């Protein structure tokens, strides 16, 4: 069975793996096609990318960019989609600041990306893979697309939740409060 991978900055994947970020903010991408971006999968692996990543774009002053592996991909985290929505209010986008590490100008740039301002936002529950999943890099993983098709994850892999159940439940309540229109 094939698995889905969501391409995300490696520094963001690491923050999610530490429990410092619990939402994914998307504008859509060059290769998303006429349908645009959508959270098309309810479960997916966080596929770390290094191409556009810049440490100046995150609020974690002590954050470090992990190194790309030579000719290999290392997947360390898995996500389950808890809730997804599109927000069209800058006020709502700014209110999500405690749930991610991106600097405000980056969020604003994504929000104002095209003639229809807004962001696709998802709350996810993140799981750490033990051991991490390492496989050869391939040209099919390149390009400005959000989703990539992966082979099946090795059967011996264990999935450990990054946050305890109570912490996760509190995040769900917080996310819903921030994204529910008044």
N, C-alpha and C positions, 0 to 999 in steps of 0.2 A: 504494500500500500504506500502511495506517495504521501509526503508530508509537505506542508506549506512553510515557507520562511518569509518573514517580514524584514526587509532590509532597513537597518537603523544604525545610526552612528555608534561605533564601538563604545565611546565614552558614555552614551545614553544607556546602552545595554548593560554596562557595568554598574551604572547608577541604579538601574532597575534591579539588578542582581544584589545590590546592597540594601534595597528597600528605600532608597532616596527618591525614586521616581515611580509613580504608579499609573501615569497616563501617557498616552501616545498622541501627539499633535501632528496632524497631516494636512497639507494643502493640496495634495495631488502632485503629480509629476509629469515630466515631459513625455514619458512612455506609457501613461495611464490609458490612452485611447479616448475615444469620444464619450464613453460612459463616465470617465473621470475616476477619481479614487473612491474606494469603499473598503470598509473592513469586511472582506469577503469570506473570512475563515473564523470559526469560533475557537480554534486552537491553532497555534503556530509557534515555530521556533524563532527566536530573535537572531537574525542573521547580521553579524557585525560588519559594518562598512567603514572604510578609512578614507575614501576619495575626497569628500567635501568637508570632512571633519576639521574643526578648528577649536582649540581649547578656549579661545577668547569668546566663543559663543555660548558658553555655559557659566552658571553662577558659582560653581564649585571651584574656588580659587586654588585649592589643593589637589584638584583632579589631575590625573595623568592619563594620557592616551596609551592604551595598550598597543603593543606592536602587532602588526599583521604577520601571520606566519608565511613563510616562503612557500608558495605554490599549494598552500593548504588553507582550509577554512576550519576554524574552531568554534563550535556552537556550545555555549555554556548555559543558555537559559531558554526556557519554554514559557509560553504565555497562554492563558485562557481568557477569552474575551468575556468580560462581565457586563459591560454596558457600552454602547456606542451611540453617538449623536453628532449632528452637525450644528455648530453654533454660529450665528450670524451677528452677534453682538460683541463689540470689542470689550465692553465691560465684563461680559461673561468669560471671554478669553483671558482677560487680565486676572480675573478672580481665581483662575486655576493655578496661579503662580506657586502656591505652596506644594503642589503635587508634581512638579517637574523641576529640572535643573537649567532649562534654557533661559538665556537673558531676554529681557523684555523686547529689545529691538529684533531679535530673531523671531519671536512669536508674532510681533507686529508685521514683519516682512511676510511671514507665512499667511497671516490673516488677510493681508491686502494683496496677495499674489496675483489675482486676476480681477476682472470687472465685477465679479460677484464675491465680495468680501466674506470671509468666514473660514472656519476650520472644522475638519473632521477630528473628533476627539473620542478616544476609547479609554476606558478604565480596564486594566488587565490584572490578573493575578499571576505573579511570576513564580516559576519553579527553577531551582538550580539543578542542572544535570550532573550526575555522578556515575561514572566519569564523564568529562566533557566529550562531545561528539566531534571527531576530527575526520575530514575527508578531503580528497583532492579538489582544488579550485578548478573551475572550468569557465570557458567563455560565456556559457548560458547564464551565469550568475552576474554578469556585467551589465552595464547600461543603467539608465535612469528609470528604473521600474521599482515599484515598491514590493511586489510579490515575486518569489521564485519558487519553483517546484524542486523539492528535495527527495532523495530516496527515503526509504524507511529507516528510522532511527534504530540503532542496535538494540536488541531485546534485553540485554543485561543492564541497560541504563536505568538508573533510579531518578525519580523526580521528587525533589524536596522543596516544599513551599518556602519562599524567602521570608514571608511574614506569617506570624501565628494567626490562627483563625480570628481571634478577637481584634487584632490590629487590622486585618483585612476587612472585617465587618465595619469597623469604624471608618475606613477609607471609602467603602461603598456608600455609607450614609453621607459622608462629606461630599463625595462626588455628586450624588443625586441632589443634595441641597444646592450645590454650586451650578448645576446644569438645568435644573427645573425652572422654567419660566415662572415669574411671579404673577 
